[in-house]
Amino acid sequence: MVSLYRLSKLRRSQRFSFNLSSSYREIDGFGSTSHLNSFLCWTQRAFYGSHFREDPSIDLSQYPSDRIRNFSIIAHVDHGKSTLADRLLELTGTIRKGHGQPQYLDKLQVERERGITVKAQTATMFHQHNYLGSNTNFLLNLIDTPGHVDFSYEVSRSLAACQGVLLVVDAAQGVQAQTVANFYLAFEANLAIIPVINKIDQPTADPDRVKEQLKSIFDLDPNDALLTSAKTGQGLDQVLPAVVERIPPPPGNSSSPLRMLLLDSYYDEYKGVICHVAVADGALRKGEKISSAATNQSYEVLDVGIMHPELTQTGVLLTGQVGYVVTGMRSTKEARVGDTLFHTRSIIEPLPGFKPVKHMVFSGLYPADGSDFESLSHAIERLTCNDASVSVTKESSTALGMGYRCGFLGLLHMDVFHQRLEQEHEAHVISTVPTVPYIFEFSDESKIHIQNPAMLPSNPKHRVTTCWEPTVIATIIIPSEYVGSIITLCSERRGEQLEYSFIDSQRALMKYRLPLREIVVDFYNELKSITSGYASFDYEEADYQISDLVKLDILLNGQPVDAMATIVHRSKAQRVGRELVDKLKKFIDRQMFEITIQAAIGSKVIARETVSAMRKNVLAKCYGGDVTRKKKLLEKQKEGKKRMKRIGSVDIPQEAFRELLKGS
């Protein structure tokens, strides 16, 4: 049955209207599913017409490959790339100055609240430039990328559709850790790199020092750097000419069979999956049949167009152009990022795709109220439709009930996912302590991959012979005076120093190999605290290394709490166990029986705390009199407490569980 809410939304659409009550009478009269499906398709088409606009003035056939430039903006967090993207959209007339919201391409609520970019966004611009002695119209595809390390996968996907990048560096802060990481992503992809020194209007700006850093670290010519201020507009007139002149046009053959690279996808409630694609060869037109190289499924192209800056129908995409395609896919699982799309029945060589997404952090998600599992399930399903980089599997916990084990690209990615669940779907969740994937090998040569510590048996049938844990290569840029403190911090976190050099007289660059387990919880916060906020941090995944790992169980009156099990290095097990039992003692309420809290490795207890029982004065009503009666009452009380301790169950309040896990 069509929901009243959906029909009322369709009723308010500008493109069409219908009598709501008569429509319901017609639906009630449908005798077959096919009639109802026909009606649903009609309502979707009607709504679709109001959601996607068509601009008849856009003729993509006027833009052959040599008039197309595909470029991206990459930078460290908060170096001004989203503001620069706004100014470029205004300069080309894509959006009107003063209209719309700042950071136009940051569309999620979480992006606006945190001031970060989470999802890469695409916008097509048209720009006239005096090129080779004549005024020529160019089609520019801009891709605004995230700056945080957790979303480097988004950056790598964006760069696959580009031939050049604007490398934005803050004139006051200079080169930061993510600047280094993004530069090498672009360099390895063989892209043209245009350095842009932004925020030159700031009082502390020092463009000359930043130019020296670009020369010493990246070997970029200081004379090629553009000096701009996206806030005031200073120097922006140099950016688009540099894009046209320094970035090469996209390669590709317009006469070859169609090959498109699938860059990203998201789910629309009415049209299904909308795919963002880059056309490598050939041309795509509405109504054609296309197939997927990964799934071998075929689809009809229902609509095709560009982002200008919203979905704009053009009916065609030509070689070198970036746009969107609607094919009627009903799930983002069908749209595999990095897939090659081509004309059905044609024979092509698939394009090189991307590395499969690798989840670095895992956490359990449980409803705050056990009865809300179905609503949480629905919320996670809808959110993962628009964030395919999250893995989701069902799991259950004796302490928290039914829930999900989710894999994320990093801690910020996990935090953003939680925030979107609460803001966009009003789901209240409890998340377990984040963990990383481990590999355990047993004496019978069998191996298991562990994402949830509770799944590792405390007393396995076969002896554990070897343990592997994931590591990362961390890049840390800090003021020189903090070098000693950072060396101490990384040593405490079992780090191995790989590189140590000075960027200039004021800042040092350090590279460490660190176990991923040591940085997923509080490493970044401690790093910022030690350096008074002046450190920048970036990491990339590295190999697994052999380590001495143990499973640490938390027991309440001898019963393990599976949601609090964790895997730690043996040298840190004592300290971690002591911290957990101390925290747990603060949160568990006293009951009528004694509660024993223990941290144990297998059968060996390494830390213990006791929550004493509430005392009741059984002698309060005895005013003198028979001494034997008092003794009998005391013995009866002791016997009752022993019995309660034996049969009583300890429940951790969910509010306490939330606070405990938050502080872990």
FIVEX-689371 format. One line per 4 residues: number of its first residue (from 1); for each residue x, y, z of C-alpha. Coordinates in steps of 0.1 Angstrom, whole numbers. Example, Ala and Ser with C-alpha at 12.3 -4.5 7.8 and 13.67 -1.06 7.14 Angstrom:
residues 2
1) 123:-45:78 ~ 137:-11:71 $
END
This chain:
residues 664
1) 0:0:0 ~ 13:35:-8 ~ 18:55:23 ~ -3:86:29 $
5) 29:106:35 ~ 43:97:1 ~ 11:105:-17 ~ 8:138:1 $
9) 43:147:-10 ~ 34:139:-45 ~ 3:159:-42 ~ 24:190:-33 $
13) 47:185:-63 ~ 47:214:-87 ~ 47:191:-118 ~ 13:174:-113 $
17) -16:169:-89 ~ -43:144:-85 ~ -73:138:-62 ~ -59:121:-32 $
21) -92:105:-21 ~ -100:92:-56 ~ -64:78:-59 ~ -70:58:-27 $
25) -103:45:-40 ~ -85:34:-72 ~ -57:17:-52 ~ -83:-1:-30 $
29) -99:-13:-63 ~ -67:-28:-77 ~ -72:-65:-82 ~ -37:-73:-92 $
33) -1:-64:-82 ~ 7:-53:-118 ~ -20:-26:-116 ~ -6:-13:-84 $
37) 30:-14:-97 ~ 19:6:-127 ~ 4:32:-105 ~ 36:33:-84 $
41) 57:38:-115 ~ 34:66:-126 ~ 37:84:-93 ~ 75:80:-93 $
45) 78:94:-128 ~ 57:124:-118 ~ 78:131:-87 ~ 110:125:-106 $
49) 100:153:-130 ~ 99:178:-102 ~ 132:166:-86 ~ 155:167:-117 $
53) 156:199:-138 ~ 164:201:-175 ~ 184:230:-190 ~ 179:232:-227 $
57) 207:257:-231 ~ 233:231:-223 ~ 247:213:-253 ~ 274:189:-243 $
61) 283:182:-280 ~ 300:216:-280 ~ 326:203:-256 ~ 350:177:-271 $
65) 377:162:-250 ~ 402:190:-256 ~ 378:215:-241 ~ 372:195:-209 $
69) 392:198:-177 ~ 386:174:-148 ~ 402:185:-115 ~ 400:180:-78 $
73) 407:202:-48 ~ 428:184:-21 ~ 441:198:12 ~ 445:192:49 $
77) 415:197:71 ~ 404:234:74 ~ 428:248:48 ~ 399:263:29 $
81) 391:240:0 ~ 353:241:4 ~ 353:279:5 ~ 376:279:-26 $
85) 351:256:-43 ~ 323:281:-35 ~ 342:310:-51 ~ 349:290:-82 $
89) 312:281:-86 ~ 304:318:-82 ~ 331:330:-107 ~ 317:307:-134 $
93) 280:316:-126 ~ 271:281:-115 ~ 257:295:-83 ~ 247:332:-76 $
97) 269:351:-52 ~ 252:356:-19 ~ 225:330:-26 ~ 226:295:-11 $
101) 246:284:19 ~ 283:287:25 ~ 303:256:17 ~ 277:248:-9 $
105) 290:213:-17 ~ 290:203:20 ~ 254:191:21 ~ 252:169:51 $
109) 242:183:85 ~ 272:166:101 ~ 295:184:76 ~ 281:218:85 $
113) 283:212:123 ~ 318:199:123 ~ 332:221:95 ~ 345:191:75 $
117) 338:174:42 ~ 327:138:45 ~ 315:130:10 ~ 332:140:-22 $
121) 309:161:-43 ~ 310:169:-80 ~ 300:201:-98 ~ 302:210:-135 $
125) 311:245:-145 ~ 313:263:-178 ~ 341:289:-183 ~ 352:311:-211 $
129) 389:316:-215 ~ 413:332:-240 ~ 431:300:-251 ~ 456:300:-279 $
133) 445:335:-290 ~ 408:330:-291 ~ 379:330:-266 ~ 370:294:-260 $
137) 343:278:-238 ~ 355:251:-215 ~ 337:225:-194 ~ 352:222:-160 $
141) 344:193:-137 ~ 352:201:-100 ~ 354:175:-73 ~ 355:187:-37 $
145) 372:160:-16 ~ 374:153:22 ~ 405:163:41 ~ 405:139:70 $
149) 426:108:70 ~ 396:85:75 ~ 381:96:42 ~ 413:91:20 $
153) 393:64:2 ~ 369:91:-10 ~ 399:111:-22 ~ 414:82:-41 $
157) 381:76:-59 ~ 378:113:-68 ~ 414:114:-82 ~ 406:85:-105 $
161) 383:108:-126 ~ 408:137:-127 ~ 438:147:-147 ~ 450:174:-122 $
165) 445:188:-87 ~ 447:221:-68 ~ 469:214:-38 ~ 456:240:-13 $
169) 479:249:16 ~ 471:274:44 ~ 495:304:43 ~ 497:305:81 $
173) 498:268:90 ~ 519:256:61 ~ 523:220:49 ~ 505:195:72 $
177) 504:157:75 ~ 473:153:53 ~ 488:177:27 ~ 517:152:24 $
181) 494:122:21 ~ 472:139:-5 ~ 502:151:-26 ~ 515:115:-29 $
185) 481:102:-38 ~ 480:127:-67 ~ 517:121:-76 ~ 513:84:-77 $
189) 483:88:-100 ~ 505:109:-123 ~ 482:140:-121 ~ 492:176:-128 $
193) 496:195:-95 ~ 489:232:-91 ~ 499:245:-56 ~ 476:271:-42 $
197) 486:290:-11 ~ 453:301:5 ~ 444:325:33 ~ 471:351:24 $
201) 449:378:41 ~ 456:364:76 ~ 478:385:98 ~ 501:354:105 $
205) 503:344:68 ~ 538:337:55 ~ 536:327:19 ~ 574:328:13 $
209) 579:302:41 ~ 552:280:26 ~ 568:282:-8 ~ 601:270:7 $
213) 582:240:22 ~ 566:231:-11 ~ 601:232:-27 ~ 619:212:0 $
217) 592:185:6 ~ 575:181:-28 ~ 601:196:-51 ~ 575:220:-66 $
221) 586:252:-82 ~ 578:281:-59 ~ 570:303:-89 ~ 541:280:-99 $
225) 523:286:-66 ~ 491:307:-68 ~ 486:332:-39 ~ 449:334:-30 $
229) 423:343:-4 ~ 391:325:-9 ~ 375:346:18 ~ 382:380:2 $
233) 385:369:-34 ~ 421:380:-38 ~ 440:362:-65 ~ 411:340:-75 $
237) 412:353:-111 ~ 444:332:-116 ~ 429:299:-106 ~ 407:290:-135 $
241) 432:301:-162 ~ 458:279:-145 ~ 434:249:-145 ~ 428:254:-182 $
245) 464:259:-192 ~ 483:235:-168 ~ 459:205:-165 ~ 457:182:-196 $
249) 424:173:-212 ~ 411:138:-204 ~ 423:109:-226 ~ 399:88:-244 $
253) 385:79:-278 ~ 351:92:-288 ~ 348:66:-315 ~ 356:36:-293 $
257) 329:15:-275 ~ 315:30:-243 ~ 335:25:-211 ~ 325:44:-179 $
261) 341:43:-145 ~ 316:41:-116 ~ 329:67:-91 ~ 302:67:-64 $
265) 265:60:-58 ~ 237:70:-35 ~ 201:59:-30 ~ 172:81:-39 $
269) 138:71:-24 ~ 119:75:-56 ~ 144:67:-84 ~ 166:41:-67 $
273) 204:42:-71 ~ 219:73:-88 ~ 254:66:-100 ~ 282:91:-105 $
277) 303:81:-135 ~ 332:93:-156 ~ 331:85:-193 ~ 365:71:-204 $
281) 356:62:-240 ~ 325:65:-263 ~ 292:82:-254 ~ 261:74:-234 $
285) 226:84:-243 ~ 192:81:-226 ~ 174:49:-235 ~ 204:28:-242 $
289) 212:-6:-226 ~ 243:-8:-204 ~ 259:-37:-185 ~ 281:-40:-155 $
293) 315:-57:-159 ~ 314:-68:-122 ~ 279:-82:-119 ~ 271:-89:-156 $
297) 236:-74:-150 ~ 220:-52:-177 ~ 201:-20:-172 ~ 182:6:-193 $
301) 195:42:-190 ~ 164:60:-176 ~ 182:93:-173 ~ 216:108:-177 $
305) 230:143:-170 ~ 255:165:-151 ~ 257:181:-117 ~ 253:218:-124 $
309) 254:220:-94 ~ 223:199:-88 ~ 211:171:-110 ~ 206:185:-145 $
313) 192:164:-173 ~ 212:165:-206 ~ 202:132:-222 ~ 238:124:-231 $
317) 274:121:-217 ~ 304:122:-240 ~ 340:112:-238 ~ 358:128:-209 $
321) 327:141:-192 ~ 316:134:-156 ~ 280:131:-146 ~ 252:109:-132 $
325) 232:80:-146 ~ 199:65:-134 ~ 194:29:-144 ~ 167:16:-121 $
329) 190:-2:-97 ~ 172:-8:-65 ~ 203:-13:-42 ~ 237:3:-39 $
333) 251:-33:-36 ~ 245:-35:-74 ~ 266:-4:-80 ~ 301:-14:-71 $
337) 324:15:-68 ~ 353:11:-94 ~ 331:-10:-117 ~ 332:-5:-155 $
341) 298:1:-173 ~ 296:-5:-210 ~ 270:-10:-238 ~ 253:-43:-236 $
345) 266:-69:-262 ~ 298:-49:-268 ~ 332:-64:-259 ~ 355:-42:-239 $
349) 385:-43:-216 ~ 374:-32:-181 ~ 390:-1:-167 ~ 414:-4:-138 $
353) 392:0:-107 ~ 401:9:-71 ~ 415:-12:-43 ~ 386:-28:-23 $
357) 377:-8:8 ~ 395:-20:39 ~ 379:-16:72 ~ 403:-4:99 $
361) 380:-2:130 ~ 351:-23:142 ~ 324:-15:167 ~ 292:-31:179 $
365) 260:-10:177 ~ 231:-18:199 ~ 198:0:205 ~ 197:19:238 $
369) 162:4:243 ~ 162:-33:234 ~ 127:-30:219 ~ 140:-6:193 $
373) 160:-32:174 ~ 137:-31:143 ~ 139:7:140 ~ 177:6:144 $
377) 179:-21:117 ~ 158:1:94 ~ 179:32:101 ~ 212:14:95 $
381) 199:-1:63 ~ 189:33:49 ~ 221:50:60 ~ 244:23:45 $
385) 225:29:12 ~ 243:62:10 ~ 276:51:26 ~ 287:18:10 $
389) 321:19:28 ~ 305:6:60 ~ 302:-32:66 ~ 273:-45:87 $
393) 267:-79:102 ~ 242:-90:129 ~ 255:-101:163 ~ 241:-107:198 $
397) 254:-99:232 ~ 242:-113:266 ~ 247:-78:281 ~ 231:-57:253 $
401) 209:-80:233 ~ 206:-80:195 ~ 228:-56:176 ~ 252:-51:147 $
405) 290:-54:142 ~ 300:-25:119 ~ 333:-19:101 ~ 345:16:95 $
409) 374:33:77 ~ 385:50:110 ~ 374:66:142 ~ 360:98:127 $
413) 341:77:101 ~ 326:58:130 ~ 318:89:149 ~ 302:105:119 $
417) 281:74:112 ~ 268:74:148 ~ 259:111:145 ~ 241:106:112 $
421) 221:78:128 ~ 209:101:156 ~ 204:132:134 ~ 189:118:103 $
425) 171:87:117 ~ 166:96:154 ~ 182:63:164 ~ 197:61:199 $
429) 225:36:201 ~ 251:22:224 ~ 285:15:207 ~ 311:-9:221 $
433) 348:-1:224 ~ 363:1:189 ~ 385:-28:180 ~ 408:-37:150 $
437) 410:-70:131 ~ 434:-96:143 ~ 447:-130:131 ~ 453:-159:155 $
441) 470:-192:145 ~ 466:-223:166 ~ 488:-253:172 ~ 468:-274:146 $
445) 478:-247:120 ~ 443:-234:117 ~ 438:-196:115 ~ 409:-173:125 $
449) 403:-137:117 ~ 389:-119:148 ~ 369:-86:145 ~ 349:-91:177 $
453) 371:-100:207 ~ 341:-120:223 ~ 344:-145:194 ~ 379:-156:205 $
457) 375:-185:230 ~ 392:-177:264 ~ 403:-214:267 ~ 406:-227:231 $
461) 410:-264:225 ~ 443:-258:207 ~ 471:-236:219 ~ 476:-202:202 $
465) 510:-202:186 ~ 511:-169:167 ~ 492:-136:167 ~ 492:-109:141 $
469) 479:-74:145 ~ 475:-46:118 ~ 500:-17:117 ~ 500:17:101 $
473) 527:41:89 ~ 520:74:107 ~ 532:108:96 ~ 534:134:123 $
477) 543:171:117 ~ 550:190:149 ~ 568:222:162 ~ 604:213:169 $
481) 601:219:207 ~ 577:189:210 ~ 600:163:194 ~ 611:147:227 $
485) 575:144:240 ~ 563:128:208 ~ 592:103:208 ~ 581:93:243 $
489) 545:90:233 ~ 552:68:203 ~ 575:46:223 ~ 548:40:249 $
493) 525:30:221 ~ 550:4:208 ~ 560:26:178 ~ 591:20:156 $
497) 607:52:142 ~ 611:52:104 ~ 620:88:96 ~ 629:120:114 $
501) 637:152:95 ~ 631:190:97 ~ 608:208:73 ~ 623:241:83 $
505) 638:257:114 ~ 605:255:132 ~ 588:222:124 ~ 598:185:122 $
509) 584:156:103 ~ 584:122:119 ~ 573:88:105 ~ 565:58:128 $
513) 552:23:124 ~ 525:19:150 ~ 501:-9:159 ~ 466:2:148 $
517) 452:-8:182 ~ 473:19:198 ~ 459:48:178 ~ 422:40:175 $
521) 410:52:209 ~ 429:82:223 ~ 462:87:205 ~ 451:117:184 $
525) 436:135:215 ~ 468:128:235 ~ 489:140:206 ~ 470:173:204 $
529) 472:177:241 ~ 509:173:243 ~ 516:197:214 ~ 489:223:225 $
533) 470:215:193 ~ 498:223:169 ~ 505:187:157 ~ 490:172:125 $
537) 486:135:121 ~ 480:112:91 ~ 484:74:86 ~ 482:48:59 $
541) 477:11:63 ~ 507:-12:65 ~ 513:-49:69 ~ 503:-72:98 $
545) 531:-79:123 ~ 536:-107:148 ~ 527:-96:184 ~ 521:-110:218 $
549) 484:-106:222 ~ 459:-119:249 ~ 422:-118:253 ~ 412:-98:284 $
553) 378:-108:299 ~ 357:-88:324 ~ 338:-110:349 ~ 309:-100:371 $
557) 305:-126:399 ~ 324:-150:377 ~ 302:-144:346 ~ 320:-129:316 $
561) 305:-97:300 ~ 311:-104:263 ~ 305:-68:252 ~ 335:-57:273 $
565) 360:-83:262 ~ 391:-68:245 ~ 423:-80:229 ~ 455:-63:243 $
569) 492:-66:242 ~ 504:-88:271 ~ 527:-60:285 ~ 496:-37:289 $
573) 471:-62:301 ~ 476:-55:338 ~ 471:-17:334 ~ 441:-20:310 $
577) 425:-46:333 ~ 430:-24:364 ~ 415:7:346 ~ 384:-12:334 $
581) 375:-27:368 ~ 380:6:385 ~ 357:23:361 ~ 331:-4:363 $
585) 331:-2:401 ~ 320:35:398 ~ 291:27:376 ~ 275:-4:391 $
589) 250:3:418 ~ 252:-15:452 ~ 228:-43:456 ~ 217:-66:484 $
593) 246:-89:477 ~ 283:-85:471 ~ 295:-80:435 ~ 329:-92:424 $
597) 344:-74:394 ~ 374:-92:378 ~ 397:-88:348 ~ 411:-121:337 $
601) 433:-136:310 ~ 420:-172:306 ~ 416:-185:341 ~ 442:-161:356 $
605) 427:-131:374 ~ 449:-100:370 ~ 427:-73:386 ~ 398:-73:411 $
609) 374:-49:428 ~ 344:-56:450 ~ 311:-37:453 ~ 300:-43:489 $
613) 264:-53:497 ~ 239:-28:511 ~ 237:-34:549 ~ 204:-37:567 $
617) 204:-34:605 ~ 185:-65:616 ~ 190:-56:652 ~ 173:-22:650 $
621) 141:-35:667 ~ 159:-55:694 ~ 160:-34:726 ~ 182:-54:748 $
625) 168:-88:758 ~ 179:-122:746 ~ 214:-124:732 ~ 208:-157:715 $
629) 180:-140:695 ~ 204:-114:682 ~ 229:-141:671 ~ 202:-160:653 $
633) 191:-129:634 ~ 227:-121:623 ~ 233:-157:612 ~ 200:-156:592 $
637) 211:-124:575 ~ 245:-139:565 ~ 229:-170:551 ~ 205:-149:530 $
641) 234:-128:516 ~ 253:-160:507 ~ 222:-173:489 ~ 216:-140:470 $
645) 252:-138:459 ~ 249:-173:445 ~ 217:-169:426 ~ 217:-131:420 $
649) 224:-117:386 ~ 242:-84:381 ~ 228:-60:355 ~ 248:-31:342 $
653) 225:-1:336 ~ 226:9:299 ~ 233:45:308 ~ 263:33:328 $
657) 274:11:300 ~ 273:40:276 ~ 294:62:299 ~ 318:33:305 $
661) 324:26:268 ~ 327:63:261 ~ 355:66:286 ~ 373:35:275 $
END
